[in-house]
Amino acid sequence: MNSTVLEIKNVKKNFKGNEVLKDVNITLKQGFIYALLGANGAGKSTLLKIVTGLLNSDGGKVTIQDINIADNPVAAQKLFSFSSQNSTVDGVLTGYENLHLIAKLRHERNPRKVAESLLEKFDLTEAKDKAVSNYSGGMRRRLDLAMSLVGNPEIIFLDEPTTGLDPKSRQDLWDTIKEMKLQGKTIFLTTQYLEEADYLADQIGFLREGKIVASGTPDEMKRIAGADKLLLVFNRNEDTDIALKLLESYSPEKKDNCEISIDLTEDITTTLNVLNALTTENIELKTFKMITPTLDDVFMTLTRGRK
Ligand SMILES: Nc1ncnc2c1ncn2[C@@H]1O[C@H](COP(=O)(O)OP(=O)(O)OP(=O)(O)O)[C@@H](O)[C@H]1O
């Protein structure tokens, strides 16, 4: 079984009476990807700063591999890297120089080799002698990630790693993050993009009003927004009305003139039974589709405060 590498217990933080974090609890296991979601201003960056020792909390405890970050920040900081929202790379230096410098600062035995191998791994070898100010946004973020791997940290904290990237660069970065996980790294990221959390995360936590109000796997989280639905679309309004009566036992909901939605809470045969009933009664369907809630639906449900 994977061991716990990060434990956030009852963490609190207020800024001049503004209680941003009231009681945050998160446990993260080795080799997992955790995505912290929350609306703007929910306190995601504040939590990351506390967890990485950049900010003191007003209560609670953060341990990284059993080391309390508040008591022993130097020892804890050897176990992780933190890539903040603002890129930490130096635009004047080349990609190679940035990596070489950080490898030296982190006392790598062979900083040159570390820099070269990370440039290759992050597909930056060709651009290694260009000043970073000439890099695209995607290349800069890849360099950020490469920098975060110097020193071989156990846990990697990423604050909104793909904000501002185009879809192709985002996908490339997602692939890189997944590869980091395959190599055994534990990753804790914050994101505004629900599809990012859905694609990457093993565990998602939703921060609202200073607490994690919901957490689980992406699929578990989607259940919060309700059941899968079967949407039936008819050609004629009359057919819709007949179908509404026929399917009464499934509690159908009329969505539009020619549309009916049915919650698929019962069992997996519901869809077949509904379609059979319509065929038997010769009610012509234009089309039908299954609708699974997305994390966007969850986000809307939770930010509206229904949970
Ligand atoms: N140093 C500070 N002094 C006073 N208030 C602060 C400070 N840092 C953050 N805050 C406040 O704490 C709240 C949470 O901010 P934080 O940046 O952690 O949110 P966030 O969830 O990361 O938001 P975003 O998604 O917009 O980055 C905000 O109301 C912010 O104004």
The ligand as an SDF file (V2000), in Angstrom:
LIG
                    3D

 31 33  0  0  0  0  0  0  0  0999 V2000
   -1.0850   38.5200    1.9670 N   0  0  0  0  0  0  0  0  0  0  0  0
   -2.3980   38.6820    2.0040 C   0  0  0  0  0  0  0  0  0  0  0  0
   -2.9480   39.6650    2.7440 N   0  0  0  0  0  0  0  0  0  0  0  0
   -4.2920   39.8180    2.8070 C   0  0  0  0  0  0  0  0  0  0  0  0
   -5.1680   39.0420    2.1440 N   0  0  0  0  0  0  0  0  0  0  0  0
   -4.6690   38.0420    1.3660 C   0  0  0  0  0  0  0  0  0  0  0  0
   -3.2610   37.8090    1.2660 C   0  0  0  0  0  0  0  0  0  0  0  0
   -3.0560   36.7620    0.4480 N   0  0  0  0  0  0  0  0  0  0  0  0
   -4.2870   36.3410    0.0510 C   0  0  0  0  0  0  0  0  0  0  0  0
   -5.2410   37.1110    0.6040 N   0  0  0  0  0  0  0  0  0  0  0  0
   -6.6990   36.9480    0.4250 C   0  0  0  0  0  0  0  0  0  0  0  0
   -7.0060   35.6050    0.7040 O   0  0  0  0  0  0  0  0  0  0  0  0
   -8.0290   35.1330   -0.1790 C   0  0  0  0  0  0  0  0  0  0  0  0
   -7.5450   33.8850   -0.8900 C   0  0  0  0  0  0  0  0  0  0  0  0
   -6.5280   34.2320   -1.8210 O   0  0  0  0  0  0  0  0  0  0  0  0
   -5.7520   33.1310   -2.6680 P   0  0  0  0  0  0  0  0  0  0  0  0
   -4.8040   33.8480   -3.5730 O   0  0  0  0  0  0  0  0  0  0  0  0
   -5.1990   32.1030   -1.7670 O   0  0  0  0  0  0  0  0  0  0  0  0
   -6.9570   32.4990   -3.5110 O   0  0  0  0  0  0  0  0  0  0  0  0
   -6.9080   31.4970   -4.7560 P   0  0  0  0  0  0  0  0  0  0  0  0
   -7.9290   30.4480   -4.4880 O   0  0  0  0  0  0  0  0  0  0  0  0
   -5.5060   31.0520   -5.0030 O   0  0  0  0  0  0  0  0  0  0  0  0
   -7.4040   32.4340   -5.9320 O   0  0  0  0  0  0  0  0  0  0  0  0
   -7.0420   32.4450   -7.5020 P   0  0  0  0  0  0  0  0  0  0  0  0
   -7.6890   31.2320   -8.1030 O   0  0  0  0  0  0  0  0  0  0  0  0
   -7.6890   33.7050   -7.9640 O   0  0  0  0  0  0  0  0  0  0  0  0
   -5.5350   32.4370   -7.6280 O   0  0  0  0  0  0  0  0  0  0  0  0
   -8.3640   36.2980   -1.1040 C   0  0  0  0  0  0  0  0  0  0  0  0
   -9.4980   36.9450   -0.5730 O   0  0  0  0  0  0  0  0  0  0  0  0
   -7.1400   37.1690   -1.0080 C   0  0  0  0  0  0  0  0  0  0  0  0
   -7.4770   38.5070   -1.2430 O   0  0  0  0  0  0  0  0  0  0  0  0
  1  2  1  0
  2  3  1  0
  2  7  2  0
  3  4  2  0
  4  5  1  0
  5  6  2  0
  6  7  1  0
  6 10  1  0
  7  8  1  0
  8  9  2  0
  9 10  1  0
 10 11  1  0
 11 12  1  0
 11 30  1  0
 12 13  1  0
 13 14  1  0
 13 28  1  0
 14 15  1  0
 15 16  1  0
 16 17  2  0
 16 18  1  0
 16 19  1  0
 19 20  1  0
 20 21  2  0
 20 22  1  0
 20 23  1  0
 23 24  1  0
 24 25  2  0
 24 26  1  0
 24 27  1  0
 28 29  1  0
 28 30  1  0
 30 31  1  0
M  END
$$$$
